[in-house]
């Protein structure tokens, strides 16, 4: 399970001056960024989404009131013991 937040790419600053290592996951459609030191997944670029997706747990500050889930992907495939995120719409992704 992952929690992503979208940001305008020009508003993102990577701390420590180290950019993620980017890998193409779907040619011409998607890239995923990983920490070059530990390999943790940090970010995503998808051709049909204007924002840079950042894994929320990778953010320096997660206390912002604006970090409220609005979409939930793959609802139909969720494990039965994990409750749905309240007040969210089904993501157009899945």
C-alpha positions in Angstrom: 0.0 0.0 0.0 1.3 3.4 -0.9 0.2 7.0 -0.2 1.1 9.4 -3.0 0.8 13.2 -3.1 1.1 15.2 -6.3 3.2 18.3 -6.7 4.1 20.6 -9.6 7.6 19.4 -10.6 9.0 22.9 -10.4 8.0 23.1 -6.7 9.9 20.0 -5.7 13.3 20.2 -4.0 15.1 17.1 -3.2 16.9 17.4 0.2 20.6 16.8 0.3 20.8 17.7 -3.4 20.4 14.1 -4.4 17.8 13.4 -7.1 16.2 10.0 -7.3 17.5 7.4 -9.7 14.8 7.1 -12.4 13.8 3.9 -14.2 11.3 3.6 -17.0 8.6 1.2 -16.0 6.4 1.5 -19.1 8.1 2.9 -22.2 6.9 6.4 -23.0 4.3 6.2 -20.2 5.8 6.0 -16.7 9.0 6.4 -14.7 9.6 5.5 -11.1 12.2 7.3 -8.9 14.2 5.5 -6.2 16.6 6.6 -3.5 20.1 6.1 -4.9 21.4 5.2 -1.4 18.9 2.7 -0.1 16.6 1.9 -3.0 13.3 3.0 -1.5 10.6 4.1 -3.9 10.3 7.9 -3.8 8.4 9.3 -6.8 6.6 8.6 -10.0 6.1 10.4 -13.3 3.2 9.3 -15.4 2.6 10.7 -18.9 -1.1 11.4 -18.3 -0.6 13.1 -14.9 0.8 16.6 -14.7 2.0 16.3 -11.1 5.1 14.6 -9.9 3.9 11.9 -7.5 5.9 11.7 -4.2 5.4 8.9 -1.7 4.1 10.8 1.3 6.4 8.9 3.7 9.4 10.3 1.8 8.3 13.9 2.7 10.2 15.8 5.3 7.0 17.2 6.8 3.8 15.2 6.7 1.8 17.4 9.1 0.2 19.6 6.5 -3.6 19.8 6.6 -3.5 19.6 2.8 -2.3 16.0 2.9 -5.8 14.5 2.9 -6.6 11.5 0.7 -9.0 12.4 -2.2 -8.7 9.3 -4.4 -8.3 5.6 -3.6 -7.0 3.4 -6.4 -7.7 -0.3 -6.8 -10.7 -0.3 -4.4 -12.1 -3.5 -6.0 -8.8 -5.3 -5.3 -8.4 -4.2 -1.7 -7.9 -6.8 1.0 -11.1 -7.3 2.9 -9.6 -6.5 6.3 -8.4 -3.0 5.2 -11.2 -0.5 5.5 -11.8 1.9 2.5 -10.5 5.4 3.0 -13.6 7.5 3.9 -14.7 10.5 1.8 -12.6 9.6 -1.2 -13.6 9.0 -4.8 -12.5 6.0 -6.8 -9.4 6.9 -8.7 -9.7 7.2 -12.4 -6.4 5.1 -12.5 -8.1 1.9 -11.4 
